[in-house]
Amino acid sequence: MKNITSINTKRFALKNNVPYNAFIWLGKNFIQLAISKTENAKVEALQTYRKEKGNITKDEALEVFGLEIIKKAAHCYIGLESRKFTLIPIELYAQDQTETLLSKIYPIEAAETVASQKITPIKGNSIFTLKRGTKNLIENELKDHTIFHAPSSLLIAYQQLVPPNINIVSFARIQEDEILISVFQNKQLQLHTSFDIENIDDAIYAYFNSLEQLGLQKKNVTLNILGNHSQIDKFNALASANVASCKLVNRLPTLQYNEEIFNHPTHHFFNLFTLLLCA
């Protein structure tokens, strides 16, 4: 696991003397963390780790959880990945039925447990699985913490980026082995689901096939792109030729950023920054 980005973490740890929160996006082969003072929504420091081969191991996660800047945080917010999730309208949601609801869609393995997260902008709840081992690790190592479903948390941020004068707005989060597609029509969520991919051509097919299944005309759709895929620029170029407009996602307007972080590409860290909106 390589530390590939480190912005202001050592300086912040040395000079800071006020309470702050830590935000961690824990992926299959990467970990991203951000620091924000509790008094404001400003990203003060940023650090990312990535593995070229294999998944993040328990020891590698412990290495990050054991960082002084994490241990001294007033609260840690962790965004986890899970392909097993669904969105339930608030009026149909019952907390004591979360596992029953999700088990009607996905098989729940013995090594998994079920959690939920309120997604206020869409008036719904996200129900998702997480590994019991991961949950226990977080509970043992991080005293004050909250667990979020990273893909569902994006919906809170997306609502800030849906213009009132644009009819159809879509988002594509592209990771090395997955594309997560979200589509809004008249500001109402129409689709939020993920597809396995092996290459960027798979991502292009999944995106445009999703539009077709929704009965949407490509020329009427705007697209915002985010994620860590190594060929995200190729996806941008291919998609741009077929939709009304296409761009790498904008920064969240309700957050502030350390100047050095502000100058860094936002689309790599957008899902991480989204966690600040959930706190």
matplotlib code that plots the C-alpha trace (Angstrom):
import matplotlib.pyplot as plt

x = [0.0, 1.5, 0.9, 0.2, -1.1, -0.4, -1.5, -1.1, -1.5, 1.8, 1.6, -2.0, -1.1, 1.7, -0.1, -3.7, -5.1, -8.9, -11.2, -11.5, -13.1, -11.6, -13.3, -12.2, -13.3, -12.4, -12.3, -11.3, -7.8, -7.5, -8.0, -8.6, -8.8, -9.7, -9.5, -12.0, -12.3, -15.5, -16.4, -16.6, -17.0, -13.4, -11.2, -7.9, -5.8, -5.9, -4.1, -4.6, -3.2, -3.6, -2.6, -1.7, -2.6, -4.9, -7.3, -6.5, -5.6, -6.6, -3.0, -3.0, -6.3, -4.9, -1.9, -4.1, -6.5, -3.4, -2.2, -1.9, -4.1, -6.9, -6.5, -6.8, -9.9, -13.0, -15.1, -14.4, -16.8, -16.1, -17.6, -17.6, -18.3, -21.0, -22.6, -25.5, -27.7, -31.1, -33.0, -36.3, -38.8, -39.0, -42.7, -41.9, -38.8, -38.9, -35.6, -36.4, -37.0, -33.7, -32.3, -35.6, -36.0, -32.5, -32.6, -35.5, -33.0, -29.6, -28.5, -27.1, -24.0, -23.1, -20.0, -22.2, -24.5, -26.9, -26.9, -28.9, -28.4, -30.9, -30.6, -32.7, -32.6, -34.3, -36.6, -35.3, -33.0, -30.2, -29.9, -26.6, -24.4, -21.0, -18.6, -18.8, -15.0, -14.8, -17.5, -15.7, -12.4, -13.8, -15.6, -12.4, -10.0, -12.1, -13.9, -16.2, -17.3, -20.1, -20.3, -21.8, -22.5, -20.2, -22.2, -25.5, -23.8, -23.1, -26.9, -26.6, -23.9, -25.5, -28.5, -26.3, -25.2, -28.5, -29.4, -33.1, -33.1, -31.6, -34.2, -31.9, -28.7, -26.6, -23.5, -21.0, -18.5, -15.9, -13.6, -11.3, -13.8, -17.2, -19.3, -22.0, -24.6, -27.1, -29.8, -32.1, -35.0, -36.8, -34.6, -36.2, -33.9, -34.6, -31.6, -28.8, -27.1, -23.7, -22.3, -19.2, -16.7, -13.4, -12.4, -13.6, -15.6, -17.7, -18.3, -19.4, -21.8, -23.3, -23.9, -25.6, -27.5, -28.9, -30.1, -31.8, -33.5, -34.9, -36.2, -34.0, -32.5, -28.7, -28.8, -30.9, -28.7, -25.9, -23.1, -20.8, -17.9, -15.9, -13.8, -10.3, -10.3, -7.0, -8.8, -11.4, -10.3, -11.0, -14.5, -15.0, -13.9, -16.1, -19.2, -18.8, -19.5, -22.9, -24.5, -25.7, -22.7, -20.1, -17.5, -15.5, -17.6, -17.5, -16.4, -19.2, -20.3, -21.1, -17.5, -14.4, -10.9, -7.3, -5.7, -3.4, -6.3, -8.4, -5.8, -6.0, -8.3, -11.7, -13.1, -10.6, -11.8, -15.4, -16.8, -14.5, -15.6, -19.3, -18.8, -18.4, -22.0, -23.2, -21.6]
y = [0.0, 3.3, 6.8, 8.5, 11.9, 13.8, 17.4, 19.4, 16.4, 16.7, 20.5, 20.3, 17.7, 20.0, 23.3, 22.5, 23.1, 22.9, 19.9, 18.3, 15.4, 12.7, 11.3, 8.0, 6.5, 2.8, 1.1, -2.3, -1.3, 2.3, 4.4, 8.2, 10.4, 14.1, 16.3, 19.1, 21.3, 20.7, 24.4, 24.6, 22.6, 23.2, 20.4, 21.1, 18.1, 15.1, 11.8, 8.8, 5.3, 2.8, -0.8, -1.8, -5.4, -7.1, -5.7, -3.6, -6.0, -5.7, -4.7, -2.0, -0.6, -0.7, 1.3, 4.1, 3.9, 4.1, 7.4, 10.1, 12.5, 9.8, 8.9, 12.5, 13.2, 14.1, 11.8, 9.6, 9.2, 6.1, 5.6, 1.9, 0.3, -2.3, -3.6, -5.0, -2.0, -0.6, 2.7, 2.6, 5.6, 6.9, 6.0, 2.4, 2.1, 0.2, -0.1, -3.5, -4.8, -3.7, -7.2, -8.6, -5.9, -6.3, -10.1, -10.0, -8.6, -10.0, -13.1, -12.0, -14.1, -15.2, -12.9, -9.9, -7.6, -4.9, -1.2, 1.8, 5.5, 8.3, 10.1, 13.2, 14.9, 11.9, 11.3, 7.8, 5.4, 3.4, -0.2, -1.9, -4.8, -4.6, -7.2, -8.2, -8.2, -4.7, -3.4, -5.0, -3.6, -0.1, -0.5, -1.7, 0.9, 4.0, 4.9, 7.7, 6.8, 6.7, 4.4, 5.5, 3.8, 5.8, 5.2, 6.3, 9.3, 10.7, 11.3, 14.0, 15.8, 15.3, 17.3, 20.4, 19.9, 19.4, 22.8, 23.7, 24.6, 21.3, 18.5, 15.4, 15.3, 12.2, 11.2, 8.4, 7.4, 5.2, 2.9, 0.3, -2.5, -0.7, 2.2, 3.7, 5.5, 8.0, 9.8, 12.7, 13.9, 17.1, 16.8, 13.4, 10.4, 7.8, 5.5, 4.8, 1.5, 0.0, -2.3, -4.5, -3.5, -4.8, -1.8, 1.6, 0.3, -1.7, 1.6, 3.4, 0.5, 0.4, 4.1, 4.5, 1.2, 2.6, 5.8, 3.6, 1.5, 4.6, 5.8, 8.9, 10.6, 10.9, 14.4, 15.6, 14.4, 16.2, 14.0, 14.7, 12.3, 11.4, 8.5, 7.0, 5.0, 5.3, 6.0, 8.4, 11.0, 8.4, 7.9, 11.7, 12.0, 9.1, 10.2, 13.9, 13.0, 11.6, 13.7, 17.3, 18.1, 16.2, 17.3, 16.2, 16.9, 20.4, 21.1, 21.0, 24.6, 24.2, 23.1, 25.1, 23.9, 24.4, 26.3, 23.4, 21.0, 23.4, 23.3, 19.4, 17.6, 17.3, 14.2, 11.9, 12.9, 13.8, 10.8, 11.4, 15.1, 13.9, 12.4, 15.9, 16.6, 13.5, 14.5]
z = [0.0, -1.2, 0.2, -3.0, -1.8, 1.4, 1.7, 4.9, 7.2, 9.1, 9.3, 10.6, 13.2, 14.5, 14.5, 15.2, 18.7, 18.1, 17.8, 14.4, 12.7, 10.4, 7.3, 5.8, 2.5, 2.8, -0.6, -1.8, -2.8, -1.5, 1.6, 1.4, 4.5, 5.0, 8.1, 8.9, 12.0, 13.8, 13.7, 9.9, 6.8, 5.5, 4.2, 6.0, 5.2, 2.8, 2.5, 0.2, 0.0, -2.9, -3.7, -7.2, -6.6, -4.1, -1.5, 1.6, 4.4, 8.1, 9.0, 6.3, 7.6, 11.2, 10.0, 8.9, 11.9, 14.1, 12.6, 15.3, 13.2, 13.3, 16.9, 18.1, 16.0, 18.0, 15.7, 12.7, 9.8, 7.7, 4.2, 3.2, -0.2, -0.7, -3.9, -1.8, -1.1, -1.9, -1.3, 0.6, 0.8, 4.3, 4.6, 3.9, 6.1, 9.4, 11.2, 12.7, 9.2, 7.5, 7.1, 5.9, 3.3, 1.9, 2.0, -0.5, -3.0, -2.1, -0.1, 3.2, 4.1, 7.6, 7.5, 6.7, 8.8, 7.6, 8.4, 7.2, 6.5, 6.1, 2.8, 3.4, 0.0, -1.7, 1.4, 1.7, 3.6, 2.2, 3.5, 2.9, 4.0, 5.6, 6.6, 10.3, 10.5, 9.1, 11.5, 14.5, 13.4, 13.2, 16.6, 18.3, 16.8, 16.5, 19.7, 18.4, 14.9, 12.4, 9.4, 6.1, 2.8, 0.4, -2.8, -1.1, 0.5, -3.0, -3.4, -0.7, -2.7, -6.1, -5.1, -4.8, -8.4, -10.1, -11.7, -11.6, -15.3, -16.5, -17.1, -17.1, -15.0, -14.6, -12.7, -13.3, -10.6, -12.3, -10.3, -11.8, -11.6, -11.3, -12.6, -10.3, -12.4, -11.0, -13.1, -12.0, -14.1, -13.0, -9.8, -9.0, -8.7, -11.5, -11.1, -8.7, -9.3, -10.1, -12.7, -12.8, -15.5, -16.9, -19.0, -19.9, -22.9, -20.4, -18.5, -21.7, -22.6, -19.0, -19.0, -22.3, -21.9, -18.7, -20.4, -23.1, -20.5, -18.9, -22.2, -22.3, -25.3, -25.1, -26.6, -23.7, -20.9, -19.1, -17.4, -14.5, -14.0, -10.9, -9.6, -9.6, -12.9, -14.7, -18.0, -16.7, -19.3, -22.1, -20.7, -20.7, -24.3, -25.5, -23.6, -24.6, -28.2, -27.4, -24.6, -24.4, -22.1, -20.2, -17.6, -14.6, -11.5, -9.9, -6.3, -3.7, -3.2, 0.5, 1.4, 1.8, 1.0, 2.1, -0.8, -1.7, -1.7, -3.8, -6.5, -6.6, -9.0, -7.3, -9.1, -7.4, -3.9, -4.5, -2.7, 0.3, 0.5, 0.3, 3.7, 5.2, 4.2, 6.1, 9.4]

ax = plt.figure().add_subplot(projection="3d")
ax.plot(x, y, z, "-o")
ax.set_aspect("equal")
plt.show()
